[in-house]
Amino acid sequence: MSLNSIRLTQHQVADLYPESLVLTTDIASTKGRAEDLPVVMEEKSGGWEKAPIQPEVPIQYLGKNNRNLAILVFYPDTVHIAEASLEFLSSVLKACQLTLADVAIVNMARQNPGMEQLQKELAPRQMLCFGLPHPVVGLPAGLPVLTPQPILNLKLMIAPSLEELNQQTEAVKPLKRLLWEGLKTMLGI
């Protein structure tokens, strides 16, 4: 078998080039005609066939985003956020004089929008990331934990998971204190 005869599935190509593949046609300008949609090559039995590219799916979130504060969480087993974590987060928001109506809680386990889509749809001025196992596409990796950072015209803070912060142990108290100090700096309270 030569290198010229290697065939990759669409998933293998996407894994090899996670941030490099881009659309060259504006999907909105195609007016929904199937023959005008951009295409990708998809492996089928017996060869490669054209398949339409799916349009970007709108971000699903909990809250009303009234204050443009995006909260990114990771819960594979729930639609938005686990109940105990929501209660803890609500108490944190209340201490910051905020409500669920002020934020947009995005479950990154159910969808994977990059920073470009988050900024376009949610227009966040601040962003909190709780317990994400991998960085958001478009954000630098290795950002310090519980330290607000000015990045891409917003204030960003990476934090441990809400479950970890919600524990009632002495080991968690310094983390909670750092979270509170970071929130005061980030939100100007």
Rosetta constraint file for C-alpha pairs under 8 A:
AtomPair CA 1 CA 5 HARMONIC 6.60 0.50
AtomPair CA 1 CA 6 HARMONIC 7.68 0.50
AtomPair CA 2 CA 6 HARMONIC 7.15 0.50
AtomPair CA 8 CA 12 HARMONIC 5.83 0.50
AtomPair CA 8 CA 13 HARMONIC 6.35 0.50
AtomPair CA 8 CA 43 HARMONIC 7.95 0.50
AtomPair CA 9 CA 13 HARMONIC 6.39 0.50
AtomPair CA 9 CA 42 HARMONIC 7.22 0.50
AtomPair CA 9 CA 43 HARMONIC 6.08 0.50
AtomPair CA 10 CA 14 HARMONIC 6.13 0.50
AtomPair CA 10 CA 41 HARMONIC 7.86 0.50
AtomPair CA 10 CA 42 HARMONIC 6.28 0.50
AtomPair CA 10 CA 43 HARMONIC 7.25 0.50
AtomPair CA 11 CA 15 HARMONIC 6.11 0.50
AtomPair CA 12 CA 16 HARMONIC 6.22 0.50
AtomPair CA 13 CA 17 HARMONIC 6.21 0.50
AtomPair CA 14 CA 18 HARMONIC 5.42 0.50
AtomPair CA 14 CA 21 HARMONIC 7.77 0.50
AtomPair CA 17 CA 21 HARMONIC 6.41 0.50
AtomPair CA 19 CA 137 HARMONIC 7.68 0.50
AtomPair CA 23 CA 38 HARMONIC 7.68 0.50
AtomPair CA 24 CA 38 HARMONIC 7.96 0.50
AtomPair CA 25 CA 38 HARMONIC 6.49 0.50
AtomPair CA 26 CA 30 HARMONIC 7.16 0.50
AtomPair CA 27 CA 31 HARMONIC 7.78 0.50
AtomPair CA 27 CA 37 HARMONIC 6.66 0.50
AtomPair CA 27 CA 38 HARMONIC 7.39 0.50
AtomPair CA 27 CA 55 HARMONIC 6.60 0.50
AtomPair CA 28 CA 32 HARMONIC 7.66 0.50
AtomPair CA 30 CA 36 HARMONIC 5.63 0.50
AtomPair CA 30 CA 37 HARMONIC 6.21 0.50
AtomPair CA 32 CA 36 HARMONIC 7.58 0.50
AtomPair CA 32 CA 37 HARMONIC 7.37 0.50
AtomPair CA 33 CA 37 HARMONIC 6.66 0.50
AtomPair CA 34 CA 52 HARMONIC 7.68 0.50
AtomPair CA 37 CA 52 HARMONIC 6.00 0.50
AtomPair CA 37 CA 53 HARMONIC 6.96 0.50
AtomPair CA 38 CA 52 HARMONIC 5.95 0.50
AtomPair CA 38 CA 53 HARMONIC 5.84 0.50
AtomPair CA 39 CA 50 HARMONIC 5.92 0.50
AtomPair CA 39 CA 51 HARMONIC 5.38 0.50
AtomPair CA 39 CA 52 HARMONIC 4.44 0.50
AtomPair CA 39 CA 53 HARMONIC 5.39 0.50
AtomPair CA 40 CA 50 HARMONIC 5.67 0.50
AtomPair CA 40 CA 51 HARMONIC 5.45 0.50
AtomPair CA 40 CA 52 HARMONIC 6.33 0.50
AtomPair CA 40 CA 53 HARMONIC 6.35 0.50
AtomPair CA 41 CA 48 HARMONIC 6.05 0.50
AtomPair CA 41 CA 49 HARMONIC 5.49 0.50
AtomPair CA 41 CA 50 HARMONIC 4.65 0.50
AtomPair CA 41 CA 51 HARMONIC 6.05 0.50
AtomPair CA 42 CA 48 HARMONIC 5.51 0.50
AtomPair CA 42 CA 49 HARMONIC 5.29 0.50
AtomPair CA 42 CA 50 HARMONIC 5.91 0.50
AtomPair CA 42 CA 51 HARMONIC 5.99 0.50
AtomPair CA 43 CA 47 HARMONIC 6.04 0.50
AtomPair CA 43 CA 48 HARMONIC 4.52 0.50
AtomPair CA 43 CA 49 HARMONIC 6.31 0.50
AtomPair CA 44 CA 48 HARMONIC 5.64 0.50
AtomPair CA 44 CA 49 HARMONIC 6.52 0.50
AtomPair CA 58 CA 121 HARMONIC 7.70 0.50
AtomPair CA 59 CA 106 HARMONIC 7.62 0.50
AtomPair CA 59 CA 111 HARMONIC 7.56 0.50
AtomPair CA 59 CA 113 HARMONIC 7.11 0.50
AtomPair CA 59 CA 118 HARMONIC 7.66 0.50
AtomPair CA 59 CA 121 HARMONIC 7.34 0.50
AtomPair CA 60 CA 106 HARMONIC 6.63 0.50
AtomPair CA 61 CA 80 HARMONIC 6.99 0.50
AtomPair CA 61 CA 104 HARMONIC 5.61 0.50
AtomPair CA 61 CA 105 HARMONIC 5.19 0.50
AtomPair CA 61 CA 106 HARMONIC 4.75 0.50
AtomPair CA 61 CA 107 HARMONIC 7.18 0.50
AtomPair CA 62 CA 80 HARMONIC 6.55 0.50
AtomPair CA 62 CA 100 HARMONIC 7.83 0.50
AtomPair CA 62 CA 103 HARMONIC 7.86 0.50
AtomPair CA 62 CA 104 HARMONIC 5.54 0.50
AtomPair CA 62 CA 105 HARMONIC 4.92 0.50
AtomPair CA 62 CA 106 HARMONIC 6.76 0.50
AtomPair CA 63 CA 100 HARMONIC 5.21 0.50
AtomPair CA 63 CA 101 HARMONIC 4.88 0.50
AtomPair CA 63 CA 102 HARMONIC 6.86 0.50
AtomPair CA 63 CA 103 HARMONIC 5.52 0.50
AtomPair CA 63 CA 104 HARMONIC 4.90 0.50
AtomPair CA 63 CA 105 HARMONIC 6.41 0.50
AtomPair CA 64 CA 100 HARMONIC 7.19 0.50
AtomPair CA 64 CA 101 HARMONIC 4.58 0.50
AtomPair CA 64 CA 102 HARMONIC 6.08 0.50
AtomPair CA 64 CA 103 HARMONIC 6.14 0.50
AtomPair CA 64 CA 104 HARMONIC 6.14 0.50
AtomPair CA 65 CA 69 HARMONIC 6.37 0.50
AtomPair CA 65 CA 70 HARMONIC 7.37 0.50
AtomPair CA 65 CA 101 HARMONIC 6.07 0.50
AtomPair CA 65 CA 102 HARMONIC 4.90 0.50
AtomPair CA 65 CA 103 HARMONIC 4.24 0.50
AtomPair CA 65 CA 104 HARMONIC 4.76 0.50
AtomPair CA 65 CA 122 HARMONIC 7.30 0.50
AtomPair CA 66 CA 101 HARMONIC 6.06 0.50
AtomPair CA 66 CA 102 HARMONIC 4.36 0.50
AtomPair CA 66 CA 103 HARMONIC 6.43 0.50
AtomPair CA 67 CA 102 HARMONIC 4.72 0.50
AtomPair CA 67 CA 103 HARMONIC 6.28 0.50
AtomPair CA 68 CA 102 HARMONIC 6.94 0.50
AtomPair CA 68 CA 103 HARMONIC 6.26 0.50
AtomPair CA 68 CA 104 HARMONIC 7.39 0.50
AtomPair CA 68 CA 122 HARMONIC 6.68 0.50
AtomPair CA 68 CA 123 HARMONIC 6.21 0.50
AtomPair CA 68 CA 124 HARMONIC 4.47 0.50
AtomPair CA 68 CA 125 HARMONIC 5.63 0.50
AtomPair CA 68 CA 126 HARMONIC 6.84 0.50
AtomPair CA 69 CA 102 HARMONIC 6.83 0.50
AtomPair CA 69 CA 103 HARMONIC 4.82 0.50
AtomPair CA 69 CA 104 HARMONIC 6.30 0.50
AtomPair CA 69 CA 124 HARMONIC 5.37 0.50
AtomPair CA 69 CA 125 HARMONIC 6.16 0.50
AtomPair CA 69 CA 126 HARMONIC 4.95 0.50
AtomPair CA 69 CA 127 HARMONIC 5.68 0.50
AtomPair CA 69 CA 128 HARMONIC 7.76 0.50
AtomPair CA 70 CA 103 HARMONIC 5.81 0.50
AtomPair CA 70 CA 104 HARMONIC 4.87 0.50
AtomPair CA 70 CA 105 HARMONIC 6.13 0.50
AtomPair CA 70 CA 106 HARMONIC 7.28 0.50
AtomPair CA 70 CA 122 HARMONIC 7.32 0.50
AtomPair CA 70 CA 124 HARMONIC 5.79 0.50
AtomPair CA 70 CA 126 HARMONIC 6.41 0.50
AtomPair CA 70 CA 127 HARMONIC 4.71 0.50
AtomPair CA 70 CA 128 HARMONIC 6.35 0.50
AtomPair CA 71 CA 103 HARMONIC 6.92 0.50
AtomPair CA 71 CA 104 HARMONIC 5.98 0.50
AtomPair CA 71 CA 105 HARMONIC 4.71 0.50
AtomPair CA 71 CA 106 HARMONIC 6.14 0.50
AtomPair CA 71 CA 127 HARMONIC 5.75 0.50
AtomPair CA 71 CA 128 HARMONIC 4.74 0.50
AtomPair CA 71 CA 129 HARMONIC 5.89 0.50
AtomPair CA 71 CA 130 HARMONIC 7.43 0.50
AtomPair CA 72 CA 105 HARMONIC 5.89 0.50
AtomPair CA 72 CA 106 HARMONIC 4.89 0.50
AtomPair CA 72 CA 107 HARMONIC 6.08 0.50
AtomPair CA 72 CA 108 HARMONIC 6.44 0.50
AtomPair CA 72 CA 127 HARMONIC 7.52 0.50
AtomPair CA 72 CA 128 HARMONIC 6.12 0.50
AtomPair CA 72 CA 129 HARMONIC 4.66 0.50
AtomPair CA 72 CA 130 HARMONIC 6.11 0.50
AtomPair CA 72 CA 132 HARMONIC 7.62 0.50
AtomPair CA 73 CA 81 HARMONIC 7.25 0.50
AtomPair CA 73 CA 105 HARMONIC 7.13 0.50
AtomPair CA 73 CA 106 HARMONIC 6.17 0.50
AtomPair CA 73 CA 107 HARMONIC 5.00 0.50
AtomPair CA 73 CA 108 HARMONIC 5.92 0.50
AtomPair CA 73 CA 109 HARMONIC 7.75 0.50
AtomPair CA 73 CA 129 HARMONIC 6.18 0.50
AtomPair CA 73 CA 130 HARMONIC 5.11 0.50
AtomPair CA 73 CA 131 HARMONIC 6.34 0.50
AtomPair CA 73 CA 132 HARMONIC 6.29 0.50
AtomPair CA 73 CA 161 HARMONIC 7.72 0.50
AtomPair CA 74 CA 81 HARMONIC 7.74 0.50
AtomPair CA 74 CA 107 HARMONIC 5.34 0.50
AtomPair CA 74 CA 108 HARMONIC 5.16 0.50
AtomPair CA 74 CA 109 HARMONIC 5.00 0.50
AtomPair CA 74 CA 130 HARMONIC 7.38 0.50
AtomPair CA 74 CA 131 HARMONIC 6.43 0.50
AtomPair CA 74 CA 132 HARMONIC 5.69 0.50
AtomPair CA 74 CA 133 HARMONIC 7.74 0.50
AtomPair CA 75 CA 79 HARMONIC 7.62 0.50
AtomPair CA 75 CA 80 HARMONIC 7.04 0.50
AtomPair CA 75 CA 81 HARMONIC 6.01 0.50
AtomPair CA 75 CA 82 HARMONIC 7.03 0.50
AtomPair CA 75 CA 107 HARMONIC 6.25 0.50
AtomPair CA 75 CA 108 HARMONIC 7.42 0.50
AtomPair CA 75 CA 109 HARMONIC 5.60 0.50
AtomPair CA 75 CA 110 HARMONIC 7.74 0.50
AtomPair CA 76 CA 109 HARMONIC 4.99 0.50
AtomPair CA 76 CA 110 HARMONIC 6.55 0.50
AtomPair CA 78 CA 82 HARMONIC 6.28 0.50
AtomPair CA 79 CA 107 HARMONIC 7.21 0.50
AtomPair CA 79 CA 110 HARMONIC 7.21 0.50
AtomPair CA 80 CA 105 HARMONIC 7.07 0.50
AtomPair CA 80 CA 106 HARMONIC 6.66 0.50
AtomPair CA 80 CA 107 HARMONIC 5.16 0.50
AtomPair CA 81 CA 85 HARMONIC 6.72 0.50
AtomPair CA 81 CA 86 HARMONIC 6.25 0.50
AtomPair CA 81 CA 105 HARMONIC 7.97 0.50
AtomPair CA 81 CA 107 HARMONIC 6.80 0.50
AtomPair CA 82 CA 86 HARMONIC 6.13 0.50
AtomPair CA 83 CA 87 HARMONIC 6.30 0.50
AtomPair CA 84 CA 88 HARMONIC 6.38 0.50
AtomPair CA 85 CA 89 HARMONIC 5.99 0.50
AtomPair CA 85 CA 162 HARMONIC 5.69 0.50
AtomPair CA 85 CA 163 HARMONIC 6.22 0.50
AtomPair CA 85 CA 166 HARMONIC 7.50 0.50
AtomPair CA 86 CA 90 HARMONIC 5.91 0.50
AtomPair CA 87 CA 91 HARMONIC 6.37 0.50
AtomPair CA 88 CA 92 HARMONIC 6.39 0.50
AtomPair CA 88 CA 162 HARMONIC 7.39 0.50
AtomPair CA 88 CA 166 HARMONIC 6.46 0.50
AtomPair CA 89 CA 93 HARMONIC 6.11 0.50
AtomPair CA 89 CA 162 HARMONIC 7.31 0.50
AtomPair CA 90 CA 94 HARMONIC 6.03 0.50
AtomPair CA 90 CA 99 HARMONIC 6.92 0.50
AtomPair CA 90 CA 100 HARMONIC 7.00 0.50
AtomPair CA 91 CA 95 HARMONIC 6.27 0.50
AtomPair CA 92 CA 96 HARMONIC 6.50 0.50
AtomPair CA 93 CA 97 HARMONIC 6.24 0.50
AtomPair CA 93 CA 98 HARMONIC 4.87 0.50
AtomPair CA 93 CA 99 HARMONIC 5.90 0.50
AtomPair CA 93 CA 100 HARMONIC 7.65 0.50
AtomPair CA 94 CA 98 HARMONIC 5.22 0.50
AtomPair CA 94 CA 99 HARMONIC 6.19 0.50
AtomPair CA 96 CA 183 HARMONIC 7.73 0.50
AtomPair CA 96 CA 184 HARMONIC 7.77 0.50
AtomPair CA 96 CA 187 HARMONIC 7.99 0.50
AtomPair CA 96 CA 189 HARMONIC 7.16 0.50
AtomPair CA 98 CA 102 HARMONIC 6.12 0.50
AtomPair CA 99 CA 103 HARMONIC 7.22 0.50
AtomPair CA 100 CA 104 HARMONIC 7.64 0.50
AtomPair CA 104 CA 122 HARMONIC 7.73 0.50
AtomPair CA 107 CA 111 HARMONIC 6.77 0.50
AtomPair CA 108 CA 112 HARMONIC 5.42 0.50
AtomPair CA 108 CA 113 HARMONIC 7.66 0.50
AtomPair CA 108 CA 132 HARMONIC 7.68 0.50
AtomPair CA 112 CA 136 HARMONIC 7.85 0.50
AtomPair CA 113 CA 117 HARMONIC 5.87 0.50
AtomPair CA 113 CA 118 HARMONIC 6.36 0.50
AtomPair CA 113 CA 136 HARMONIC 7.70 0.50
AtomPair CA 113 CA 137 HARMONIC 7.55 0.50
AtomPair CA 114 CA 118 HARMONIC 6.25 0.50
AtomPair CA 114 CA 136 HARMONIC 5.88 0.50
AtomPair CA 114 CA 137 HARMONIC 4.60 0.50
AtomPair CA 114 CA 138 HARMONIC 6.02 0.50
AtomPair CA 115 CA 119 HARMONIC 5.94 0.50
AtomPair CA 115 CA 136 HARMONIC 6.71 0.50
AtomPair CA 115 CA 137 HARMONIC 6.12 0.50
AtomPair CA 115 CA 138 HARMONIC 5.21 0.50
AtomPair CA 115 CA 139 HARMONIC 6.90 0.50
AtomPair CA 116 CA 120 HARMONIC 6.13 0.50
AtomPair CA 116 CA 138 HARMONIC 7.17 0.50
AtomPair CA 117 CA 121 HARMONIC 6.02 0.50
AtomPair CA 118 CA 122 HARMONIC 5.51 0.50
AtomPair CA 118 CA 123 HARMONIC 6.88 0.50
AtomPair CA 118 CA 124 HARMONIC 7.59 0.50
AtomPair CA 119 CA 123 HARMONIC 4.53 0.50
AtomPair CA 119 CA 124 HARMONIC 6.15 0.50
AtomPair CA 124 CA 154 HARMONIC 6.80 0.50
AtomPair CA 125 CA 153 HARMONIC 7.27 0.50
AtomPair CA 125 CA 154 HARMONIC 4.74 0.50
AtomPair CA 125 CA 155 HARMONIC 6.41 0.50
AtomPair CA 126 CA 154 HARMONIC 5.32 0.50
AtomPair CA 126 CA 155 HARMONIC 4.63 0.50
AtomPair CA 126 CA 156 HARMONIC 5.82 0.50
AtomPair CA 126 CA 186 HARMONIC 7.30 0.50
AtomPair CA 126 CA 187 HARMONIC 7.77 0.50
AtomPair CA 127 CA 154 HARMONIC 7.24 0.50
AtomPair CA 127 CA 155 HARMONIC 6.24 0.50
AtomPair CA 127 CA 156 HARMONIC 4.78 0.50
AtomPair CA 127 CA 157 HARMONIC 6.41 0.50
AtomPair CA 128 CA 156 HARMONIC 5.97 0.50
AtomPair CA 128 CA 157 HARMONIC 5.04 0.50
AtomPair CA 128 CA 158 HARMONIC 6.01 0.50
AtomPair CA 128 CA 159 HARMONIC 7.19 0.50
AtomPair CA 129 CA 156 HARMONIC 7.84 0.50
AtomPair CA 129 CA 157 HARMONIC 6.36 0.50
AtomPair CA 129 CA 158 HARMONIC 4.83 0.50
AtomPair CA 129 CA 159 HARMONIC 5.87 0.50
AtomPair CA 130 CA 158 HARMONIC 6.38 0.50
AtomPair CA 130 CA 159 HARMONIC 4.87 0.50
AtomPair CA 130 CA 160 HARMONIC 5.38 0.50
AtomPair CA 130 CA 161 HARMONIC 4.73 0.50
AtomPair CA 130 CA 162 HARMONIC 6.26 0.50
AtomPair CA 131 CA 158 HARMONIC 7.95 0.50
AtomPair CA 131 CA 159 HARMONIC 6.29 0.50
AtomPair CA 131 CA 160 HARMONIC 4.71 0.50
AtomPair CA 131 CA 161 HARMONIC 3.73 0.50
AtomPair CA 131 CA 162 HARMONIC 7.06 0.50
AtomPair CA 132 CA 161 HARMONIC 7.45 0.50
AtomPair CA 135 CA 139 HARMONIC 6.52 0.50
AtomPair CA 135 CA 140 HARMONIC 7.32 0.50
AtomPair CA 135 CA 141 HARMONIC 5.92 0.50
AtomPair CA 143 CA 158 HARMONIC 7.25 0.50
AtomPair CA 144 CA 158 HARMONIC 7.02 0.50
AtomPair CA 145 CA 157 HARMONIC 7.00 0.50
AtomPair CA 145 CA 158 HARMONIC 5.02 0.50
AtomPair CA 145 CA 159 HARMONIC 5.48 0.50
AtomPair CA 145 CA 160 HARMONIC 7.54 0.50
AtomPair CA 146 CA 157 HARMONIC 5.83 0.50
AtomPair CA 146 CA 158 HARMONIC 5.62 0.50
AtomPair CA 146 CA 159 HARMONIC 5.26 0.50
AtomPair CA 146 CA 175 HARMONIC 7.93 0.50
AtomPair CA 146 CA 178 HARMONIC 6.07 0.50
AtomPair CA 146 CA 179 HARMONIC 5.72 0.50
AtomPair CA 146 CA 182 HARMONIC 6.11 0.50
AtomPair CA 147 CA 157 HARMONIC 5.81 0.50
AtomPair CA 147 CA 158 HARMONIC 7.17 0.50
AtomPair CA 147 CA 178 HARMONIC 7.93 0.50
AtomPair CA 147 CA 182 HARMONIC 5.83 0.50
AtomPair CA 148 CA 155 HARMONIC 6.21 0.50
AtomPair CA 148 CA 156 HARMONIC 5.40 0.50
AtomPair CA 148 CA 157 HARMONIC 4.51 0.50
AtomPair CA 148 CA 158 HARMONIC 7.64 0.50
AtomPair CA 148 CA 182 HARMONIC 5.88 0.50
AtomPair CA 148 CA 183 HARMONIC 7.88 0.50
AtomPair CA 148 CA 185 HARMONIC 7.32 0.50
AtomPair CA 148 CA 186 HARMONIC 6.07 0.50
AtomPair CA 149 CA 155 HARMONIC 5.54 0.50
AtomPair CA 149 CA 156 HARMONIC 5.12 0.50
AtomPair CA 149 CA 157 HARMONIC 6.26 0.50
AtomPair CA 150 CA 154 HARMONIC 5.70 0.50
AtomPair CA 150 CA 155 HARMONIC 4.60 0.50
AtomPair CA 150 CA 156 HARMONIC 6.23 0.50
AtomPair CA 151 CA 155 HARMONIC 6.19 0.50
AtomPair CA 151 CA 156 HARMONIC 6.55 0.50
AtomPair CA 155 CA 186 HARMONIC 6.32 0.50
AtomPair CA 156 CA 186 HARMONIC 7.87 0.50
AtomPair CA 157 CA 182 HARMONIC 7.54 0.50
AtomPair CA 159 CA 179 HARMONIC 7.45 0.50
AtomPair CA 160 CA 164 HARMONIC 6.47 0.50
AtomPair CA 160 CA 165 HARMONIC 6.82 0.50
AtomPair CA 161 CA 165 HARMONIC 6.44 0.50
AtomPair CA 162 CA 166 HARMONIC 5.91 0.50
AtomPair CA 163 CA 167 HARMONIC 6.72 0.50
AtomPair CA 164 CA 172 HARMONIC 7.51 0.50
AtomPair CA 165 CA 172 HARMONIC 6.28 0.50
AtomPair CA 165 CA 175 HARMONIC 6.98 0.50
AtomPair CA 165 CA 176 HARMONIC 6.41 0.50
AtomPair CA 167 CA 172 HARMONIC 6.64 0.50
AtomPair CA 168 CA 172 HARMONIC 7.08 0.50
AtomPair CA 168 CA 173 HARMONIC 8.00 0.50
AtomPair CA 169 CA 173 HARMONIC 6.93 0.50
AtomPair CA 170 CA 174 HARMONIC 7.93 0.50
AtomPair CA 171 CA 175 HARMONIC 7.84 0.50
AtomPair CA 172 CA 176 HARMONIC 6.29 0.50
AtomPair CA 173 CA 177 HARMONIC 6.19 0.50
AtomPair CA 174 CA 178 HARMONIC 6.20 0.50
AtomPair CA 175 CA 179 HARMONIC 6.08 0.50
AtomPair CA 176 CA 180 HARMONIC 6.15 0.50
AtomPair CA 177 CA 181 HARMONIC 6.20 0.50
AtomPair CA 178 CA 182 HARMONIC 5.97 0.50
AtomPair CA 179 CA 183 HARMONIC 6.06 0.50
AtomPair CA 180 CA 184 HARMONIC 6.17 0.50
AtomPair CA 181 CA 185 HARMONIC 6.31 0.50
AtomPair CA 182 CA 186 HARMONIC 5.96 0.50
AtomPair CA 183 CA 187 HARMONIC 5.73 0.50
AtomPair CA 183 CA 188 HARMONIC 7.84 0.50
AtomPair CA 183 CA 189 HARMONIC 7.84 0.50
AtomPair CA 184 CA 188 HARMONIC 5.45 0.50
AtomPair CA 184 CA 189 HARMONIC 4.81 0.50
AtomPair CA 185 CA 189 HARMONIC 6.95 0.50
